[in-house]
Structure formats: C-alpha cells, structure tokens
Amino acid sequence: MGAIPENLQSILRTLSDFGHKGWCVGGCVRDTLLGRMPGDWDVATSARPKEVLDIFAPRAIPTGLQHGTVTVVTDQGRVEVTTLRRDGSYGDHRHPDQVSFTDSLEEDLSRRDFTVNAMAMGLDGVVIDPFGGETDLHRGVLRCVGEPVLRLQEDALRIMRALRFASVLSFAIDGETAAAVHREKESLRQIAVERIAVELGKLLCGESAAEVLLTYPDVLGVVLPEILPAVGFDQRNSHHCYDVWEHTVRAVSAAPRNLLLRYALLFHDLGKPETFSMDEQGVGHFYGHGKRSAEMAEAACRRLRLDNDSRETIVLLVRLHDAEILATEKSIRRMLRRIGEERLRLLLQMKRCDNLAQHPDYHGRQRTIDQLEVLLDMVLRQELCFSLKQLAVKGNDLTDMGLSGPAVGRALNTLLDLVVEERLPNDRPTLLAYVKEELL
C-alpha cells in the first residue's frame, strides 16, 4: 500500500466507497516492482465512464470516453481512469475498431501487450498477475501476452515498443515474441512516423541499445532503410576491426544518453557503403562519406519528422564528424564561430565515441580530443572573441559611420572573421579604423 502514491490511494478508496473496484495497472506496477519511480500511474476500474465522471466531478475530464477513459485531476497531477474493457478487431493495426466493457480484470489484462505490463495492484498492495509478468520481470524477459503474432498484428507499434523495452529495461525478448517481431516488421509501415520516432528515441537512449541495434537491424531497417547496406559491410581498413554497422552501434553505445548525439552517431557512417573504394593495396577508403552520410541523415530526420533544430544539429554533426580540428586556439575559435559552444561540445563527444568504436590501436586519439576540450574551456574562460556578441564594434557604430542595410551585417562579419583569424585584435579603435580604411 505504501508504494502507491496518496492521490492514487484516494482515487481507489473513492471508487470503493461508491461500490466499485479499482486497481493500478500496467507500466506503473511494472516499474514499482522493479524499484523504479513510475512516470505515470493508470487506474482500471469496474465503474463505467459515466459513473467515473459523476464520482469525480468536477475534477473529471472526458478525455477518451469511446475507449472508457476519464482523466481525474489531482493535486499531484492527472490520472487516467479507464473502465475494464475488451477490445474488438484492429482494422488499422493500431487502435481497436470498437471496445466493450467488462467486469473481469483478467479479461482487461489479457488484451495488453507484454506480460510485464499486464499486472494490477490494489489498495492492499497485492499484485494480480494472471500471465506470469512478475516472473518475467525477475527473469529479465519480455514476452507477449497470449499469441505473439496476434498481439503484434493488433497494434504494430508494439514491435517498436518491444525493442524499446528491451533496450531501456535491458531485457531479452522471448524467443516466440522475437520471431514474431521479425515476422511482422513490415506492418510498421502502417504506423504514424511520429509514434515510431518516440519509441526509436527511447530505444537509442536505453542502457542496452547496442544489443537491440545489433540483433534487430532488419526490423529497424523498415523504419530506417539507410542502415541496411551498413550491416556486414567490411571496411577493409586497419582503423576498423568492425563492419560499418557494428562500428556504428559501438559508437552509439559509447555516447552519453543525449538523443541528438546518439542520432548523429547512428547516421554518421551510413554513407560509407556508397562511397567505398579500394586502392591497389586492398585498403578501403570512403572519400566524401561525411557529406553523403549527412544527406542520408537529413532525409531520415525529415521522414521521422524531427523538429527543425534537432534535425539541423544532427545533420551538422554528421557532416563534420570527420572534420579536422587542430589543437590550437585559432582552430577552436573558428569552430566556435561556425557552430557555437553547445554543438562544438557535442561534436567533440561524437569524435570521442567514433574513435572508441575503431580498432584499439588507434584509441590514442583520445588524447587529442582531451587537448581540444582543454583548449575549448580555456577559450571560453578567457572570453576570447568568436561571436558578434563579443565583438568590440556594434552595428550602431557602423551606422554612425555611414553604413546602412545589409552592408552593416557584412562589415560586422568581416571584422569578426579577421578577429577570429587573429589578423586584427578585438579592439574598438582598431576595428573602426579598419572599417574607415577598407570598407567605406
């Protein structure tokens, strides 16, 4: 009872006071048993939607009455209260065509995706587990409720959810469920890309993302066909002891759980198969693969409908992942001028992860990346000029001198370039003198 928050206990008690049964169900029970803090709590009840609305008025909102769901507003947040139900057929491979209500908790749990999500907990704290979900939790196994193929055919998004849960929970997917995931993968084409992107993002940031990416590239290839040529592609290069896909996966798993960084690493070498060439000594080369990978990343991000800022950051990182950055203040300031501090820090992290996924003989490059990060911190600490905001001359200085319109912006950028290249000091009189002599 102590595991259930007070606002949930209040909802369950209120339902009981009105003669109805209620349980916490689904992911919140799973997370509680795993010792994790649930992201949200859901309640299933024998009460019909109209009864729930009446019981909790005026704090009840009819958010999904056709599916039996009422949202109850509490001081600690909103809670979805859903009437026990059975689902009809799934014509769109996503939502039931119709639902009907039932008084059977087991029947309601039987329609859920995986056994670990098909448990309930009442006010007494007793777990109701008709399908062995708690045992699967302890075993670290993800298994469909009932017939796996039928479960996945009902709602194809469950395919991505299976991969996501395997990554986030570090669970193995049960053999029959895994076989169904491979078999039904093509039905992912019928799912809205926005929903797939949510699951893919969580998968990429999961603790066991590497195992899932290595085991299910054929499934992910339905969503991201760009990855398929990379699977098993021999790089024929001493820098690499892994094929393109395994190198990619190892780079992703070496990264902190920053979604933009992990997306960028997922895409960073996908242009290699198209740009592969081999010299007379049999050594493989991938000239221009950064540019081609960035083009593929752009297409993939647009297909997944990622927001503009995320897409631009990911594509930029992919394009620059193999760009040389010299261990000098000037080189660091150039990159800061070009992409800013946040993206430069991501780029250095990306280079670190990319290197860690190469042959161990080349891991000495980590020291160069260490030097770059030290230099970056020093440039920022000393407030060396790399942006218009830091420039000693402002736009009104130039308008006072007679410049106007776009010429002001061009002049400011020229001055900034000269300062960053260390051809002029960031000194107001010096910069104004240059404008007077060279730009007027």
MIDREN-724231 format. One record per residue (C-alpha): x, y, z; residue number from 1. Coordinates in steps of 0.25 Angstrom, whole numbers, padded with zeros to 4 digits. Each point is the difference from the previous one (the first is absolute). Layout:
<recs>
@xx->X yy->Y zz->Z seq->NUM $
...
</recs>
This chain:
<recs>
@xx->0000 yy->0000 zz->0000 seq->1 $
@xx->0011 yy->0009 zz->0003 seq->2 $
@xx->0006 yy->-0001 zz->-0014 seq->3 $
@xx->-0013 yy->0007 zz->-0006 seq->4 $
@xx->0000 yy->0015 zz->0001 seq->5 $
@xx->-0010 yy->0007 zz->0009 seq->6 $
@xx->-0008 yy->0006 zz->-0012 seq->7 $
@xx->-0001 yy->-0014 zz->-0006 seq->8 $
@xx->-0005 yy->-0006 zz->0013 seq->9 $
@xx->-0010 yy->0011 zz->0001 seq->10 $
@xx->-0006 yy->-0004 zz->-0014 seq->11 $
@xx->0000 yy->-0015 zz->0004 seq->12 $
@xx->-0007 yy->0003 zz->0013 seq->13 $
@xx->-0010 yy->0009 zz->-0006 seq->14 $
@xx->-0004 yy->-0010 zz->-0011 seq->15 $
@xx->-0001 yy->-0011 zz->0011 seq->16 $
@xx->-0009 yy->0010 zz->0009 seq->17 $
@xx->-0009 yy->0000 zz->-0012 seq->18 $
@xx->-0001 yy->-0015 zz->-0002 seq->19 $
@xx->0010 yy->-0001 zz->-0011 seq->20 $
@xx->0013 yy->-0008 zz->-0001 seq->21 $
@xx->0013 yy->0007 zz->-0005 seq->22 $
@xx->0015 yy->-0003 zz->-0002 seq->23 $
@xx->0013 yy->0006 zz->-0004 seq->24 $
@xx->0003 yy->-0007 zz->-0013 seq->25 $
@xx->0011 yy->-0001 zz->-0011 seq->26 $
@xx->0014 yy->0007 zz->0000 seq->27 $
@xx->-0002 yy->0006 zz->0014 seq->28 $
@xx->-0001 yy->-0014 zz->0006 seq->29 $
@xx->0012 yy->-0005 zz->-0008 seq->30 $
@xx->0009 yy->0012 zz->0004 seq->31 $
@xx->-0004 yy->-0001 zz->0015 seq->32 $
@xx->0004 yy->-0015 zz->0000 seq->33 $
@xx->0013 yy->0004 zz->-0007 seq->34 $
@xx->0002 yy->0011 zz->0011 seq->35 $
@xx->-0001 yy->0011 zz->-0010 seq->36 $
@xx->-0008 yy->0013 zz->0001 seq->37 $
@xx->-0012 yy->-0002 zz->-0010 seq->38 $
@xx->-0001 yy->0011 zz->-0010 seq->39 $
@xx->-0015 yy->0000 zz->0001 seq->40 $
@xx->-0011 yy->-0008 zz->0007 seq->41 $
@xx->-0012 yy->-0006 zz->-0006 seq->42 $
@xx->-0013 yy->-0006 zz->0006 seq->43 $
@xx->-0009 yy->-0010 zz->-0005 seq->44 $
@xx->-0014 yy->-0001 zz->0006 seq->45 $
@xx->-0013 yy->-0008 zz->0000 seq->46 $
@xx->-0007 yy->0014 zz->-0001 seq->47 $
@xx->-0006 yy->0004 zz->-0013 seq->48 $
@xx->0005 yy->0013 zz->-0006 seq->49 $
@xx->-0013 yy->0008 zz->0004 seq->50 $
@xx->0002 yy->-0005 zz->0014 seq->51 $
@xx->0014 yy->0004 zz->0001 seq->52 $
@xx->-0004 yy->0014 zz->-0006 seq->53 $
@xx->-0011 yy->0001 zz->0011 seq->54 $
@xx->0009 yy->-0005 zz->0011 seq->55 $
@xx->0012 yy->0010 zz->-0002 seq->56 $
@xx->-0008 yy->0012 zz->-0005 seq->57 $
@xx->0005 yy->0011 zz->-0002 seq->58 $
@xx->0014 yy->-0005 zz->0000 seq->59 $
@xx->-0003 yy->-0011 zz->-0011 seq->60 $
@xx->0002 yy->0003 zz->-0015 seq->61 $
@xx->-0006 yy->-0009 zz->-0011 seq->62 $
@xx->0013 yy->-0002 zz->-0008 seq->63 $
@xx->-0003 yy->-0013 zz->-0007 seq->64 $
@xx->-0014 yy->-0005 zz->0003 seq->65 $
@xx->-0001 yy->-0008 zz->-0012 seq->66 $
@xx->0011 yy->-0009 zz->0006 seq->67 $
@xx->-0005 yy->0002 zz->0014 seq->68 $
@xx->0011 yy->0010 zz->0005 seq->69 $
@xx->-0003 yy->0011 zz->0009 seq->70 $
@xx->0011 yy->0009 zz->0005 seq->71 $
@xx->0000 yy->0004 zz->0015 seq->72 $
@xx->0007 yy->0013 zz->0004 seq->73 $
@xx->0007 yy->-0002 zz->0014 seq->74 $
@xx->0010 yy->0010 zz->0007 seq->75 $
@xx->0011 yy->-0009 zz->-0004 seq->76 $
@xx->-0004 yy->-0001 zz->-0015 seq->77 $
@xx->-0009 yy->-0006 zz->-0009 seq->78 $
@xx->-0004 yy->-0015 zz->0001 seq->79 $
@xx->-0007 yy->-0008 zz->-0011 seq->80 $
@xx->-0011 yy->-0009 zz->0005 seq->81 $
@xx->-0005 yy->-0010 zz->-0010 seq->82 $
@xx->-0012 yy->-0009 zz->0000 seq->83 $
@xx->0004 yy->-0015 zz->-0001 seq->84 $
@xx->-0002 yy->-0004 zz->-0014 seq->85 $
@xx->0002 yy->-0010 zz->-0011 seq->86 $
@xx->0005 yy->0005 zz->-0014 seq->87 $
@xx->-0006 yy->-0004 zz->-0013 seq->88 $
@xx->0007 yy->-0001 zz->-0013 seq->89 $
@xx->0012 yy->0009 zz->-0004 seq->90 $
@xx->-0003 yy->0004 zz->-0014 seq->91 $
@xx->0011 yy->0011 zz->-0001 seq->92 $
@xx->0010 yy->-0009 zz->0007 seq->93 $
@xx->0001 yy->0011 zz->0011 seq->94 $
@xx->-0014 yy->0002 zz->0007 seq->95 $
@xx->-0012 yy->-0009 zz->0003 seq->96 $
@xx->-0012 yy->0002 zz->-0009 seq->97 $
@xx->-0009 yy->-0001 zz->0012 seq->98 $
@xx->0001 yy->-0003 zz->0015 seq->99 $
@xx->-0010 yy->-0006 zz->0009 seq->100 $
@xx->0001 yy->0001 zz->0015 seq->101 $
@xx->0001 yy->-0012 zz->0010 seq->102 $
@xx->0001 yy->-0002 zz->0015 seq->103 $
@xx->0012 yy->-0010 zz->-0002 seq->104 $
@xx->0013 yy->0005 zz->0004 seq->105 $
@xx->0007 yy->-0012 zz->-0006 seq->106 $
@xx->-0007 yy->0003 zz->-0014 seq->107 $
@xx->0005 yy->0014 zz->0000 seq->108 $
@xx->0014 yy->-0004 zz->0003 seq->109 $
@xx->-0001 yy->-0011 zz->-0011 seq->110 $
@xx->0000 yy->0011 zz->-0011 seq->111 $
@xx->0013 yy->0007 zz->0005 seq->112 $
@xx->0013 yy->-0001 zz->-0008 seq->113 $
@xx->0010 yy->-0007 zz->0009 seq->114 $
@xx->-0001 yy->-0008 zz->0013 seq->115 $
@xx->0008 yy->0010 zz->0008 seq->116 $
@xx->-0010 yy->0010 zz->-0004 seq->117 $
@xx->-0012 yy->-0009 zz->0003 seq->118 $
@xx->0000 yy->0001 zz->0015 seq->119 $
@xx->-0009 yy->0007 zz->0010 seq->120 $
@xx->0001 yy->0005 zz->0014 seq->121 $
@xx->-0011 yy->0003 zz->0010 seq->122 $
@xx->0000 yy->0009 zz->0013 seq->123 $
@xx->0005 yy->-0012 zz->0008 seq->124 $
@xx->0013 yy->0000 zz->-0009 seq->125 $
@xx->-0003 yy->-0014 zz->-0005 seq->126 $
@xx->0004 yy->-0002 zz->-0014 seq->127 $
@xx->-0010 yy->-0007 zz->-0009 seq->128 $
@xx->0009 yy->-0007 zz->-0011 seq->129 $
@xx->-0008 yy->-0010 zz->-0008 seq->130 $
@xx->0010 yy->-0002 zz->-0011 seq->131 $
@xx->0013 yy->-0001 zz->0007 seq->132 $
@xx->0005 yy->0014 zz->-0001 seq->133 $
@xx->0007 yy->0001 zz->0013 seq->134 $
@xx->0008 yy->-0013 zz->-0003 seq->135 $
@xx->0004 yy->0006 zz->-0014 seq->136 $
@xx->0005 yy->0013 zz->0008 seq->137 $
@xx->0009 yy->-0008 zz->0009 seq->138 $
@xx->0005 yy->-0008 zz->-0012 seq->139 $
@xx->0002 yy->0012 zz->-0009 seq->140 $
@xx->-0009 yy->-0005 zz->-0011 seq->141 $
@xx->-0009 yy->0008 zz->-0009 seq->142 $
@xx->-0012 yy->-0009 zz->-0004 seq->143 $
@xx->-0013 yy->0003 zz->-0007 seq->144 $
@xx->-0013 yy->-0003 zz->0007 seq->145 $
@xx->-0006 yy->-0012 zz->-0008 seq->146 $
@xx->0003 yy->-0002 zz->-0014 seq->147 $
@xx->0012 yy->0009 zz->-0004 seq->148 $
@xx->-0004 yy->0001 zz->-0015 seq->149 $
@xx->-0014 yy->0004 zz->0003 seq->150 $
@xx->0005 yy->0010 zz->0011 seq->151 $
@xx->0009 yy->0007 zz->-0010 seq->152 $
@xx->-0011 yy->-0001 zz->-0012 seq->153 $
@xx->-0010 yy->0007 zz->0009 seq->154 $
@xx->0010 yy->0012 zz->0002 seq->155 $
@xx->0012 yy->0001 zz->-0008 seq->156 $
@xx->0006 yy->0010 zz->0009 seq->157 $
@xx->0002 yy->-0011 zz->0010 seq->158 $
@xx->0012 yy->-0004 zz->-0009 seq->159 $
@xx->0007 yy->0013 zz->0003 seq->160 $
@xx->-0004 yy->-0001 zz->0015 seq->161 $
@xx->0006 yy->-0014 zz->0001 seq->162 $
@xx->0013 yy->0005 zz->-0005 seq->163 $
@xx->-0001 yy->0013 zz->0009 seq->164 $
@xx->-0003 yy->-0008 zz->0013 seq->165 $
@xx->0012 yy->-0010 zz->-0003 seq->166 $
@xx->0009 yy->0012 zz->-0001 seq->167 $
@xx->-0005 yy->0008 zz->0011 seq->168 $
@xx->-0002 yy->-0012 zz->0010 seq->169 $
@xx->0012 yy->-0008 zz->-0005 seq->170 $
@xx->-0010 yy->-0012 zz->-0002 seq->171 $
@xx->0001 yy->-0011 zz->-0010 seq->172 $
@xx->-0011 yy->-0002 zz->-0009 seq->173 $
@xx->-0006 yy->-0014 zz->0001 seq->174 $
@xx->0002 yy->-0009 zz->-0012 seq->175 $
@xx->-0014 yy->-0001 zz->-0005 seq->176 $
@xx->-0002 yy->0015 zz->0002 seq->177 $
@xx->0013 yy->0003 zz->-0007 seq->178 $
@xx->-0004 yy->-0009 zz->-0012 seq->179 $
@xx->-0013 yy->0008 zz->-0001 seq->180 $
@xx->0007 yy->0013 zz->0000 seq->181 $
@xx->0009 yy->-0004 zz->-0012 seq->182 $
@xx->-0012 yy->-0006 zz->-0007 seq->183 $
@xx->-0010 yy->0012 zz->0002 seq->184 $
@xx->0011 yy->0011 zz->-0002 seq->185 $
@xx->-0006 yy->0005 zz->-0014 seq->186 $
@xx->-0013 yy->0004 zz->0007 seq->187 $
@xx->0008 yy->0012 zz->0007 seq->188 $
@xx->-0003 yy->0007 zz->-0014 seq->189 $
@xx->-0014 yy->0002 zz->0005 seq->190 $
@xx->0004 yy->0007 zz->0012 seq->191 $
@xx->0001 yy->0015 zz->0001 seq->192 $
@xx->0015 yy->0004 zz->0000 seq->193 $
@xx->-0002 yy->0010 zz->0012 seq->194 $
@xx->-0004 yy->-0012 zz->0008 seq->195 $
@xx->0012 yy->-0008 zz->-0005 seq->196 $
@xx->0010 yy->0011 zz->0002 seq->197 $
@xx->-0004 yy->0001 zz->0015 seq->198 $
@xx->0003 yy->-0015 zz->0002 seq->199 $
@xx->0012 yy->0001 zz->-0008 seq->200 $
@xx->0005 yy->0011 zz->0008 seq->201 $
@xx->-0002 yy->-0007 zz->0013 seq->202 $
@xx->0007 yy->-0013 zz->-0006 seq->203 $
@xx->0012 yy->0008 zz->-0004 seq->204 $
@xx->0002 yy->0006 zz->0014 seq->205 $
@xx->-0002 yy->-0014 zz->0007 seq->206 $
@xx->0010 yy->-0007 zz->0008 seq->207 $
@xx->0000 yy->-0012 zz->-0009 seq->208 $
@xx->-0001 yy->0008 zz->-0013 seq->209 $
@xx->0012 yy->-0007 zz->-0006 seq->210 $
@xx->-0006 yy->-0014 zz->0002 seq->211 $
@xx->-0013 yy->0004 zz->-0007 seq->212 $
@xx->0006 yy->0007 zz->-0012 seq->213 $
@xx->0009 yy->-0012 zz->-0002 seq->214 $
@xx->-0011 yy->-0010 zz->0001 seq->215 $
@xx->-0011 yy->0007 zz->-0008 seq->216 $
@xx->0006 yy->0008 zz->-0011 seq->217 $
@xx->-0010 yy->-0006 zz->-0010 seq->218 $
@xx->-0012 yy->0005 zz->0008 seq->219 $
@xx->0006 yy->0014 zz->0002 seq->220 $
@xx->0003 yy->0000 zz->-0015 seq->221 $
@xx->-0015 yy->0000 zz->-0003 seq->222 $
@xx->0000 yy->0014 zz->0007 seq->223 $
@xx->0015 yy->0004 zz->-0004 seq->224 $
@xx->0003 yy->-0007 zz->-0013 seq->225 $
@xx->0013 yy->0007 zz->0000 seq->226 $
@xx->0006 yy->-0009 zz->0010 seq->227 $
@xx->-0001 yy->-0013 zz->-0007 seq->228 $
@xx->0012 yy->0002 zz->-0010 seq->229 $
@xx->0008 yy->0002 zz->0012 seq->230 $
@xx->-0003 yy->-0013 zz->0006 seq->231 $
@xx->0012 yy->-0010 zz->-0002 seq->232 $
@xx->0007 yy->0010 zz->-0009 seq->233 $
@xx->0015 yy->-0003 zz->0001 seq->234 $
@xx->0008 yy->0013 zz->0001 seq->235 $
@xx->0014 yy->-0006 zz->-0004 seq->236 $
@xx->0007 yy->0010 zz->0008 seq->237 $
@xx->0010 yy->-0001 zz->0011 seq->238 $
@xx->-0007 yy->0011 zz->0008 seq->239 $
@xx->-0012 yy->-0009 zz->0001 seq->240 $
@xx->-0002 yy->-0014 zz->0006 seq->241 $
@xx->-0015 yy->0000 zz->-0001 seq->242 $
@xx->-0009 yy->0001 zz->-0012 seq->243 $
@xx->-0007 yy->0013 zz->-0003 seq->244 $
@xx->-0013 yy->-0004 zz->0008 seq->245 $
@xx->0007 yy->-0005 zz->0012 seq->246 $
@xx->0010 yy->0012 zz->0000 seq->247 $
@xx->-0013 yy->0009 zz->0000 seq->248 $
@xx->-0006 yy->-0008 zz->0011 seq->249 $
@xx->0012 yy->0000 zz->0009 seq->250 $
@xx->0001 yy->0015 zz->-0002 seq->251 $
@xx->-0014 yy->0003 zz->0004 seq->252 $
@xx->0001 yy->-0009 zz->0013 seq->253 $
@xx->0013 yy->0008 zz->0003 seq->254 $
@xx->-0007 yy->0013 zz->0001 seq->255 $
@xx->-0007 yy->0006 zz->0012 seq->256 $
@xx->-0015 yy->-0001 zz->-0001 seq->257 $
@xx->-0002 yy->0013 zz->-0008 seq->258 $
@xx->-0011 yy->-0003 zz->-0011 seq->259 $
@xx->0006 yy->0010 zz->-0010 seq->260 $
@xx->0014 yy->-0006 zz->0001 seq->261 $
@xx->-0005 yy->-0014 zz->-0001 seq->262 $
@xx->-0008 yy->0003 zz->-0012 seq->263 $
@xx->0012 yy->0007 zz->-0006 seq->264 $
@xx->0009 yy->-0012 zz->0003 seq->265 $
@xx->-0011 yy->-0010 zz->-0006 seq->266 $
@xx->0001 yy->0008 zz->-0013 seq->267 $
@xx->0015 yy->0004 zz->0000 seq->268 $
@xx->0005 yy->-0011 zz->-0009 seq->269 $
@xx->-0012 yy->-0005 zz->-0008 seq->270 $
@xx->0006 yy->0007 zz->-0013 seq->271 $
@xx->0012 yy->-0010 zz->0001 seq->272 $
@xx->-0006 yy->-0011 zz->-0009 seq->273 $
@xx->-0003 yy->0010 zz->-0011 seq->274 $
@xx->0014 yy->0007 zz->0000 seq->275 $
@xx->0008 yy->-0013 zz->0002 seq->276 $
@xx->0013 yy->-0001 zz->-0009 seq->277 $
@xx->0012 yy->-0009 zz->0002 seq->278 $
@xx->0014 yy->0003 zz->-0004 seq->279 $
@xx->0011 yy->-0008 zz->-0007 seq->280 $
@xx->0004 yy->-0006 zz->0014 seq->281 $
@xx->-0014 yy->-0004 zz->0003 seq->282 $
@xx->-0003 yy->0011 zz->0010 seq->283 $
@xx->-0014 yy->0005 zz->0001 seq->284 $
@xx->-0003 yy->0015 zz->-0001 seq->285 $
@xx->-0012 yy->0008 zz->0002 seq->286 $
@xx->0002 yy->0014 zz->-0006 seq->287 $
@xx->-0011 yy->0009 zz->0002 seq->288 $
@xx->-0008 yy->-0009 zz->0009 seq->289 $
@xx->-0002 yy->0011 zz->0010 seq->290 $
@xx->-0008 yy->0008 zz->-0010 seq->291 $
@xx->-0008 yy->-0012 zz->-0005 seq->292 $
@xx->-0003 yy->-0004 zz->0014 seq->293 $
@xx->-0005 yy->0014 zz->0003 seq->294 $
@xx->-0009 yy->-0001 zz->-0012 seq->295 $
@xx->-0006 yy->-0013 zz->0005 seq->296 $
@xx->-0001 yy->0005 zz->0014 seq->297 $
@xx->-0008 yy->0012 zz->-0006 seq->298 $
@xx->-0010 yy->-0009 zz->-0007 seq->299 $
@xx->-0002 yy->-0009 zz->0012 seq->300 $
@xx->-0002 yy->0011 zz->0009 seq->301 $
@xx->-0010 yy->0006 zz->-0009 seq->302 $
@xx->-0007 yy->-0013 zz->-0002 seq->303 $
@xx->-0001 yy->-0002 zz->0016 seq->304 $
@xx->-0005 yy->0015 zz->0000 seq->305 $
@xx->0010 yy->0004 zz->0011 seq->306 $
@xx->-0001 yy->0015 zz->0003 seq->307 $
@xx->0009 yy->0010 zz->-0008 seq->308 $
@xx->0010 yy->0003 zz->0011 seq->309 $
@xx->0003 yy->-0015 zz->0003 seq->310 $
@xx->0001 yy->-0003 zz->-0015 seq->311 $
@xx->0009 yy->0011 zz->-0003 seq->312 $
@xx->0009 yy->-0004 zz->0012 seq->313 $
@xx->0000 yy->-0015 zz->-0004 seq->314 $
@xx->0004 yy->0003 zz->-0014 seq->315 $
@xx->0011 yy->0010 zz->0004 seq->316 $
@xx->0006 yy->-0010 zz->0009 seq->317 $
@xx->0000 yy->-0011 zz->-0011 seq->318 $
@xx->0006 yy->0009 zz->-0010 seq->319 $
@xx->0011 yy->0005 zz->0009 seq->320 $
@xx->0003 yy->-0013 zz->0007 seq->321 $
@xx->0013 yy->-0003 zz->-0007 seq->322 $
@xx->0004 yy->0015 zz->-0002 seq->323 $
@xx->0014 yy->0003 zz->0005 seq->324 $
@xx->0001 yy->0010 zz->0012 seq->325 $
@xx->0014 yy->0004 zz->0003 seq->326 $
@xx->0004 yy->0001 zz->0015 seq->327 $
@xx->0002 yy->0015 zz->-0001 seq->328 $
@xx->-0008 yy->0012 zz->0006 seq->329 $
@xx->-0003 yy->0005 zz->-0014 seq->330 $
@xx->-0006 yy->-0013 zz->-0005 seq->331 $
@xx->-0009 yy->-0001 zz->0012 seq->332 $
@xx->-0004 yy->0014 zz->-0002 seq->333 $
@xx->-0003 yy->-0003 zz->-0014 seq->334 $
@xx->-0009 yy->-0011 zz->0003 seq->335 $
@xx->-0007 yy->0008 zz->0011 seq->336 $
@xx->-0002 yy->0011 zz->-0010 seq->337 $
@xx->-0006 yy->-0011 zz->-0009 seq->338 $
@xx->-0009 yy->-0008 zz->0009 seq->339 $
@xx->0000 yy->0005 zz->0014 seq->340 $
@xx->0004 yy->-0006 zz->0013 seq->341 $
@xx->-0012 yy->-0010 zz->0002 seq->342 $
@xx->0002 yy->-0006 zz->-0014 seq->343 $
@xx->0015 yy->0000 zz->0001 seq->344 $
@xx->0000 yy->-0008 zz->0014 seq->345 $
@xx->-0010 yy->-0010 zz->-0007 seq->346 $
@xx->0010 yy->-0001 zz->-0012 seq->347 $
@xx->0012 yy->-0003 zz->0009 seq->348 $
@xx->-0008 yy->-0010 zz->0008 seq->349 $
@xx->-0004 yy->-0006 zz->-0014 seq->350 $
@xx->0015 yy->-0001 zz->-0004 seq->351 $
@xx->0003 yy->-0007 zz->0013 seq->352 $
@xx->-0011 yy->-0010 zz->-0002 seq->353 $
@xx->0004 yy->-0002 zz->-0014 seq->354 $
@xx->0014 yy->-0003 zz->0004 seq->355 $
@xx->-0004 yy->-0009 zz->0011 seq->356 $
@xx->-0007 yy->-0009 zz->-0010 seq->357 $
@xx->0012 yy->-0001 zz->-0009 seq->358 $
@xx->0012 yy->-0010 zz->0001 seq->359 $
@xx->0006 yy->0001 zz->0014 seq->360 $
@xx->0014 yy->0003 zz->-0006 seq->361 $
@xx->-0006 yy->0014 zz->-0004 seq->362 $
@xx->-0006 yy->0004 zz->0014 seq->363 $
@xx->0012 yy->0009 zz->0002 seq->364 $
@xx->-0008 yy->0010 zz->-0007 seq->365 $
@xx->-0008 yy->0002 zz->0013 seq->366 $
@xx->0012 yy->0009 zz->0005 seq->367 $
@xx->-0002 yy->0009 zz->-0012 seq->368 $
@xx->-0015 yy->0002 zz->0004 seq->369 $
@xx->0004 yy->0002 zz->0014 seq->370 $
@xx->0009 yy->0012 zz->-0005 seq->371 $
@xx->-0011 yy->0005 zz->-0008 seq->372 $
@xx->-0010 yy->0000 zz->0012 seq->373 $
@xx->0011 yy->0007 zz->0008 seq->374 $
@xx->0002 yy->0011 zz->-0010 seq->375 $
@xx->-0015 yy->0002 zz->-0002 seq->376 $
@xx->-0001 yy->0002 zz->0015 seq->377 $
@xx->0012 yy->0010 zz->0000 seq->378 $
@xx->-0006 yy->0008 zz->-0012 seq->379 $
@xx->-0013 yy->0001 zz->0008 seq->380 $
@xx->0006 yy->0003 zz->0013 seq->381 $
@xx->0009 yy->0011 zz->-0006 seq->382 $
@xx->-0013 yy->0006 zz->-0008 seq->383 $
@xx->0008 yy->0000 zz->-0013 seq->384 $
@xx->-0009 yy->0006 zz->-0011 seq->385 $
@xx->-0007 yy->-0010 zz->-0009 seq->386 $
@xx->-0014 yy->0006 zz->-0001 seq->387 $
@xx->-0006 yy->0013 zz->-0005 seq->388 $
@xx->-0005 yy->0002 zz->0015 seq->389 $
@xx->0015 yy->0000 zz->0004 seq->390 $
@xx->0004 yy->0010 zz->-0011 seq->391 $
@xx->0005 yy->0013 zz->0005 seq->392 $
@xx->-0007 yy->0007 zz->-0011 seq->393 $
@xx->-0015 yy->0000 zz->-0001 seq->394 $
@xx->-0010 yy->0003 zz->-0011 seq->395 $
@xx->-0003 yy->0014 zz->0004 seq->396 $
@xx->0015 yy->0004 zz->0000 seq->397 $
@xx->0000 yy->-0004 zz->-0015 seq->398 $
@xx->-0013 yy->0008 zz->-0003 seq->399 $
@xx->0006 yy->0012 zz->0007 seq->400 $
@xx->0011 yy->-0001 zz->-0011 seq->401 $
@xx->-0010 yy->0000 zz->-0011 seq->402 $
@xx->-0002 yy->-0015 zz->-0003 seq->403 $
@xx->-0015 yy->-0005 zz->-0001 seq->404 $
@xx->-0008 yy->-0012 zz->-0003 seq->405 $
@xx->0006 yy->-0013 zz->-0003 seq->406 $
@xx->0014 yy->0006 zz->-0001 seq->407 $
@xx->0000 yy->0002 zz->0015 seq->408 $
@xx->-0001 yy->-0015 zz->0002 seq->409 $
@xx->0010 yy->-0003 zz->-0011 seq->410 $
@xx->0010 yy->0009 zz->0007 seq->411 $
@xx->-0002 yy->-0006 zz->0014 seq->412 $
@xx->0002 yy->-0014 zz->-0005 seq->413 $
@xx->0013 yy->0005 zz->-0008 seq->414 $
@xx->0005 yy->0006 zz->0013 seq->415 $
@xx->-0003 yy->-0013 zz->0008 seq->416 $
@xx->0007 yy->-0009 zz->-0010 seq->417 $
@xx->0012 yy->0009 zz->0001 seq->418 $
@xx->0000 yy->-0001 zz->0015 seq->419 $
@xx->-0002 yy->-0015 zz->0001 seq->420 $
@xx->0011 yy->-0002 zz->-0011 seq->421 $
@xx->0009 yy->0009 zz->0010 seq->422 $
@xx->0002 yy->0010 zz->-0011 seq->423 $
@xx->-0006 yy->0011 zz->0008 seq->424 $
@xx->-0001 yy->0002 zz->0015 seq->425 $
@xx->-0014 yy->0001 zz->0006 seq->426 $
@xx->0003 yy->0015 zz->0003 seq->427 $
@xx->-0011 yy->0010 zz->-0004 seq->428 $
@xx->0009 yy->0011 zz->-0005 seq->429 $
@xx->0008 yy->-0010 zz->-0008 seq->430 $
@xx->-0013 yy->-0006 zz->-0006 seq->431 $
@xx->-0006 yy->0014 zz->-0003 seq->432 $
@xx->0013 yy->0004 zz->-0007 seq->433 $
@xx->-0001 yy->-0012 zz->-0009 seq->434 $
@xx->-0014 yy->0003 zz->-0004 seq->435 $
@xx->0004 yy->0014 zz->-0003 seq->436 $
@xx->0012 yy->-0004 zz->-0009 seq->437 $
@xx->-0005 yy->-0013 zz->-0006 seq->438 $
@xx->-0016 yy->-0001 zz->0000 seq->439 $
@xx->-0005 yy->0015 zz->-0002 seq->440 $
</recs>
